[in-house]
Amino acid sequence: MLNIIPETYKEILTIRQLITQAFGQVKVAELVDIIRESENFIPELSLIAVENGEVLGHILFSQIIIETPNQTIPSLALAPLAVKPSHQCQGIGSRLVETGLSKCREFDYPVVIVVGEPAYYQRFGFQTAGQFGLRSSLSFPDEVFMVLELKPAALKNIAGTVRYPAYFQDV
Ligand SMILES: CC(C)(COP(=O)(O)OP(=O)(O)OC[C@H]1O[C@@H](n2cnc3c(N)ncnc32)[C@H](O)[C@@H]1OP(=O)(O)O)[C@@H](O)C(=O)NCCC(=O)NCCS
């Protein structure tokens, strides 16, 4: 049975290896290590998918700021999501996203931002962020910059810039 549970220090090396395998490069795994040491890390929102004691996937939601003309709004960024290559396309990524989003709803954040493949993230309710008046401090094609409201109409009065911490810049 597949369980989605928070990471512990015991899995950190395994997570690093899994992310490196999934992305074919070490930079994304290094990003997770940096976020883990930052003030934006939320331990309950770094989740692993485990089956028979084996870590098969990982997802991380970390704090990010949306700046509007009159306020800064703490929100969440989904990044990265990785499934062990030998176990992809078996629903593990979807379980991580769905369980992760329900955990996010237990916190008081209005939205989750993701930069990713629309064909994948639309199925979880993510929509193009630009249509809500959100811009990004980093430059992405419009269609990959997406947002999901964690509460109904959460974005109604939020139009502004998603301010990516510097550590996202090189990935
Ligand atoms: C993307 C990823 C997390 C998906 O996890 P998964 O467990 O393989 O996916 P699921 O089994 O939940 O979903 C499978 C569906 O996703 C689609 N899919 C998988 N990877 C995709 C991608 N990169 N782009 C678009 N669709 C993708 C499959 O075609 C399949 O579609 P279907 O349901 O219409 O048949 C996984 O393939 C992965 O780790 N890829 C490498 C790292 C990466 O690109 N991460 C995402 C960016 S943060």
The ligand as a MOL file (V3000), in Angstrom:
LIG
                    3D

  0  0  0     0  0            999 V3000
M  V30 BEGIN CTAB
M  V30 COUNTS 48 50 0 0 0
M  V30 BEGIN ATOM
M  V30 1 C 5.8840 14.4810 -13.6870 0
M  V30 2 C 5.8460 13.3340 -12.6940 0
M  V30 3 C 6.0070 13.8730 -11.2940 0
M  V30 4 C 4.4630 12.6760 -12.8070 0
M  V30 5 O 4.3530 11.6660 -11.8410 0
M  V30 6 P 3.7570 10.2420 -12.2480 0
M  V30 7 O 3.5780 9.4500 -11.0140 0
M  V30 8 O 4.6070 9.6720 -13.3160 0
M  V30 9 O 2.3630 10.6880 -12.8840 0
M  V30 10 P 0.9130 10.0850 -12.6330 0
M  V30 11 O 0.9910 8.5840 -12.7250 0
M  V30 12 O 0.3040 10.6790 -11.4450 0
M  V30 13 O 0.1470 10.6670 -13.8690 0
M  V30 14 C 0.3680 10.1070 -15.1230 0
M  V30 15 C -0.1240 11.0820 -16.1520 0
M  V30 16 O 0.7470 12.2010 -16.1610 0
M  V30 17 C 1.2500 12.3960 -17.4520 0
M  V30 18 N 2.5900 12.9370 -17.3330 0
M  V30 19 C 3.6410 12.3880 -16.7060 0
M  V30 20 N 4.6950 13.2020 -16.8010 0
M  V30 21 C 4.2980 14.2850 -17.4920 0
M  V30 22 C 4.9440 15.4700 -17.9170 0
M  V30 23 N 6.2320 15.7300 -17.6700 0
M  V30 24 N 4.2090 16.3580 -18.6190 0
M  V30 25 C 2.8990 16.1370 -18.8830 0
M  V30 26 N 2.2490 15.0230 -18.5000 0
M  V30 27 C 2.9480 14.1180 -17.8190 0
M  V30 28 C 1.2140 11.0310 -18.0860 0
M  V30 29 O 1.1940 11.1160 -19.4750 0
M  V30 30 C -0.1040 10.4800 -17.5450 0
M  V30 31 O -1.1790 11.0500 -18.2550 0
M  V30 32 P -2.6170 10.3230 -18.3570 0
M  V30 33 O -3.1270 10.1960 -16.9550 0
M  V30 34 O -3.4160 11.2660 -19.1810 0
M  V30 35 O -2.3180 9.0080 -18.9920 0
M  V30 36 C 6.9410 12.2640 -12.9730 0
M  V30 37 O 6.7690 11.7750 -14.2640 0
M  V30 38 C 8.3630 12.8100 -12.7890 0
M  V30 39 O 8.9390 12.6900 -11.7150 0
M  V30 40 N 8.9440 13.3700 -13.8740 0
M  V30 41 C 10.2940 13.9100 -13.8090 0
M  V30 42 C 10.3790 15.1590 -12.9600 0
M  V30 43 C 9.3950 16.2380 -13.3770 0
M  V30 44 O 9.2880 16.5690 -14.5630 0
M  V30 45 N 8.6600 16.7960 -12.3810 0
M  V30 46 C 7.6070 17.7700 -12.6210 0
M  V30 47 C 8.0590 19.1660 -12.5820 0
M  V30 48 S 8.2390 19.8140 -10.9260 0
M  V30 END ATOM
M  V30 BEGIN BOND
M  V30 1 1 1 2
M  V30 2 1 2 3
M  V30 3 1 2 4
M  V30 4 1 2 36
M  V30 5 1 4 5
M  V30 6 1 5 6
M  V30 7 2 6 7
M  V30 8 1 6 8
M  V30 9 1 6 9
M  V30 10 1 9 10
M  V30 11 2 10 11
M  V30 12 1 10 12
M  V30 13 1 10 13
M  V30 14 1 13 14
M  V30 15 1 14 15
M  V30 16 1 15 16
M  V30 17 1 15 30
M  V30 18 1 16 17
M  V30 19 1 17 18
M  V30 20 1 17 28
M  V30 21 1 18 19
M  V30 22 1 18 27
M  V30 23 2 19 20
M  V30 24 1 20 21
M  V30 25 1 21 22
M  V30 26 2 21 27
M  V30 27 1 22 23
M  V30 28 2 22 24
M  V30 29 1 24 25
M  V30 30 2 25 26
M  V30 31 1 26 27
M  V30 32 1 28 29
M  V30 33 1 28 30
M  V30 34 1 30 31
M  V30 35 1 31 32
M  V30 36 2 32 33
M  V30 37 1 32 34
M  V30 38 1 32 35
M  V30 39 1 36 37
M  V30 40 1 36 38
M  V30 41 2 38 39
M  V30 42 1 38 40
M  V30 43 1 40 41
M  V30 44 1 41 42
M  V30 45 1 42 43
M  V30 46 2 43 44
M  V30 47 1 43 45
M  V30 48 1 45 46
M  V30 49 1 46 47
M  V30 50 1 47 48
M  V30 END BOND
M  V30 END CTAB
M  END
